[in-house]
Amino acid sequence: MSQAAAPGIMPEAAVASRLHRLVYRDLPAAVRRVRRCPPGPRANVLEASRMSTHADYAARAKEDAASGETDAPSGRSFAEDIADGFSRADLAWHLANLDLRNRNRHSRIGRGWFAITQAIGVAGIGTVYGKVFGLPLDVFIPYLASGLVAWALIAGFIGEATGTFVASAPYLTQMRLPLSLFALRAVFRNAVQFSFRATVVVAAFALFGHVPGPEALLALPGVLLVLASGAGLALVGGMLGARFRDLGPFVTAILPFLFLITPIIWMADRLGDARWIVVYNPLYHYVKVVRGPLLGHDDLVTSFAVVSASTVLLLAGGAAVLRAVGRRIVFWL
């Protein structure tokens, strides 16, 4: 037999009923009443936060269209969105550091784990595959370390691109911010991780006595091209990933395949007649503009040309996508 409720204590059914009424009737009604309040002196700052529902945002979008404003997410032109994003680079830097801090919360080593993880990978793969390929470690380890660090930067952009705006939904649905700000956030976050992983390359070169020549300075523009491509990829992939949510898992699934067909742990000259596999693989050229100068390779013109052209296409694609559907992003989050 079920026991009767003690005097003064509400039965469970009544508690559940009151909670249901509070969550599904009283709170939404209160929110609607607050939104109908006349604007206060902080209206310019909190304007977007009052449009947190799709209906409110759609009404505002119709007003903007009637007044002739552009499709940029902030109601301005794409060029102004980019300029506003760069003017708030300090905010993008803060958000990137916040992402990294949350990722390593309560860790004593913190961001040092980026370098430690990379070093373990280089040591393990280098020892095993050096024997498999019959390569001396003083040749294979510098090659592998520089390739893995370059790949980590590239794969970071590819893997995170589809979540650029989805992960920023709390900001985009509450206030008007330039979408280029979140592309800068991705650039800064991956650049910081790259700087820690690059210490593994320095250590590997020092350990095996590899001294780069003056052509190693070309690695710097190579890294800058990768970062610029990452910004364009964040805009294009972020918009597509917000609209098509299956795109993120698909990209995650094919990343290991892309790693295997890109000469990171194996050397391209061992393909022989099948060298076209890497020649027509743009990721090979992205890795080479970072690794090639450090290893003293002199056949870099083609790779720099491919990466430069890809960077222009990605940035132009990001501009086009942002211009075409930038305002709709809030409906997809």
PyMOL commands that set and color helices and strands:
alter all, ss='L'
color gray80, all
select helices_A, chain A and resi 12-35+43-46+48-51+54-66+78-87+89-103+112-133+137-161+169-172+180-207+214-243+247-261+268-270+272-274+276-279+282-295+301-332
alter helices_A, ss='H'
color red, helices_A
deselect
rebuild
show_as cartoon
